[in-house]
Amino acid sequence: MIGLLTSLLPSLFSLGGKLIEDKDKRAEFAFKVQEMAFKQMEVLINAKTYPWVDALVKMAYASEQIVKGLFRPVVSAGLFVYGIMNPDMLKSLHELGIAGDAGIVGVFGAFPAWMKSRHDEKKKKPVVEGWED
C-alpha cells in the first residue's frame, strides 16, 4: 500500500504540472496531493489492530528510511570488498581494455568516492542555525 501510494505521487505531480497552467493552482494541487499522502500514512500508522501488528507497521516505516539511507554506502563497500576478494574478476576486467578499466575504477572507486562526498557534506554549514548533525 505504501509503495503503491509513493509510486503514484510523482505521476500525479507530473500530470498536474502538464494540465494545470496557473502556477498558484499547480502549487495548490501539489500541496493537496502531498497532504493526501500524509493523511493516508497517518491513517495507516494510527490504525489500531493487535499491538504486534501496529509495531510491525511502525517498524516497516522506520526500516524503509534506514534502508534508503544505508543503501549506497553498504552497496559501495560490498562492491569494494568483492573486488579485493576476487582478483580473477579483476584480471578478466583488465583484459577487456578500456571498458574493463572503467569497471575496475567503478569497483575500487565507489566506496572512497562515497566517503569523500559524505565528508564534504558533513563539513558544510547546516541550513538551520543551531542544527548539528
C-alpha positions as CSV (number, residue, x, y, z in Angstrom):
1,M,0.0,0.0,0.0
2,I,2.8,2.4,1.0
3,G,4.8,1.6,-2.2
4,L,1.7,2.0,-4.4
5,L,0.9,5.4,-2.9
6,T,4.5,6.6,-3.1
7,S,4.8,5.4,-6.7
8,L,1.7,7.3,-7.7
9,L,2.8,10.6,-6.3
10,P,5.4,11.5,-9.0
11,S,2.9,10.7,-11.8
12,L,0.2,12.8,-10.1
13,F,2.7,15.7,-9.8
14,S,3.8,15.5,-13.4
15,L,0.1,15.1,-14.6
16,G,-0.8,18.3,-12.6
17,G,2.3,20.1,-14.0
18,K,1.2,19.3,-17.6
19,L,-2.5,20.0,-17.2
20,I,-2.6,23.0,-14.8
21,E,-1.1,26.1,-16.3
22,D,-1.6,28.6,-13.4
23,K,1.3,28.4,-11.0
24,D,-0.8,29.1,-7.9
25,K,-3.2,26.4,-8.9
26,R,-0.4,24.0,-9.6
27,A,1.2,24.7,-6.2
28,E,-2.2,24.2,-4.6
29,F,-2.6,20.9,-6.4
30,A,0.8,19.7,-5.3
31,F,0.0,20.7,-1.7
32,K,-3.3,18.8,-1.8
33,V,-1.7,15.6,-3.2
34,Q,1.1,15.8,-0.6
35,E,-1.5,16.4,2.1
36,M,-3.5,13.4,0.9
37,A,-0.4,11.2,1.1
38,F,0.4,12.3,4.6
39,K,-3.2,11.7,5.7
40,Q,-3.1,8.2,4.3
41,M,0.2,7.5,6.1
42,E,-1.2,8.9,9.3
43,V,-4.3,6.7,9.0
44,L,-2.1,3.6,8.5
45,I,0.1,4.5,11.4
46,N,-2.8,5.3,13.8
47,A,-5.0,2.3,12.8
48,K,-5.4,0.1,15.8
49,T,-5.3,-3.7,15.5
50,Y,-3.3,-6.1,17.5
51,P,-0.3,-4.5,19.3
52,W,2.2,-6.6,17.4
53,V,0.7,-5.6,14.0
54,D,1.0,-1.9,15.0
55,A,4.6,-2.5,15.9
56,L,5.3,-4.2,12.6
57,V,3.8,-1.3,10.6
58,K,5.8,1.3,12.6
59,M,9.0,-0.8,12.2
60,A,8.3,-1.0,8.4
61,Y,8.2,2.8,8.1
62,A,11.3,3.1,10.2
63,S,13.2,0.4,8.3
64,E,12.3,1.9,5.0
65,Q,14.1,5.1,6.0
66,I,17.1,3.3,7.4
67,V,17.5,1.1,4.3
68,K,17.2,4.1,2.0
69,G,19.9,5.9,3.9
70,L,22.3,3.0,4.1
71,F,21.8,1.5,0.6
72,R,24.6,3.5,-1.2
73,P,27.4,3.0,1.4
74,V,26.6,-0.7,2.0
75,V,26.5,-1.5,-1.7
76,S,29.6,0.5,-2.5
77,A,31.5,-1.1,0.4
78,G,30.3,-4.5,-0.6
79,L,31.5,-3.9,-4.2
80,F,34.9,-2.7,-2.9
81,V,35.3,-5.8,-0.7
82,Y,34.1,-8.1,-3.6
83,G,36.8,-6.6,-5.8
84,I,39.5,-7.1,-3.3
85,M,38.4,-10.7,-2.6
86,N,38.2,-11.7,-6.3
87,P,41.5,-11.0,-8.2
88,D,40.4,-13.3,-11.0
89,M,37.5,-10.9,-11.8
90,L,39.9,-8.0,-11.9
91,K,42.2,-9.9,-14.3
92,S,39.2,-10.6,-16.6
93,L,38.1,-7.0,-16.4
94,H,41.6,-5.8,-17.2
95,E,41.6,-8.0,-20.4
96,L,38.5,-6.1,-21.7
97,G,40.6,-3.0,-22.3
98,I,39.1,0.5,-21.7
99,A,35.7,-0.8,-20.6
100,G,37.3,-3.2,-18.2
101,D,39.5,-0.4,-16.7
102,A,36.3,1.7,-16.2
103,G,34.8,-1.3,-14.4
104,I,37.9,-1.5,-12.2
105,V,37.6,2.2,-11.4
106,G,33.9,1.6,-10.5
107,V,34.7,-1.3,-8.2
108,F,37.5,0.4,-6.3
109,G,36.3,4.0,-6.6
110,A,32.7,3.6,-5.4
111,F,33.4,3.4,-1.7
112,P,36.1,6.0,-1.4
113,A,34.0,8.4,-3.5
114,W,31.1,7.9,-1.2
115,M,33.3,8.5,1.9
116,K,34.7,11.7,0.3
117,S,31.3,13.1,-0.6
118,R,30.0,12.3,2.9
119,H,33.0,14.0,4.5
120,D,32.4,17.1,2.3
121,E,28.7,17.1,3.2
122,K,29.4,17.0,6.9
123,K,31.8,19.9,6.6
124,K,29.1,22.2,5.2
125,K,27.3,24.6,7.5
126,P,23.8,23.5,8.4
127,V,21.0,25.2,6.7
128,V,19.2,25.9,10.0
129,E,21.3,27.7,12.6
130,G,21.9,25.7,15.7
131,W,21.2,22.4,13.9
132,E,24.2,20.0,14.1
133,D,24.5,16.6,12.6
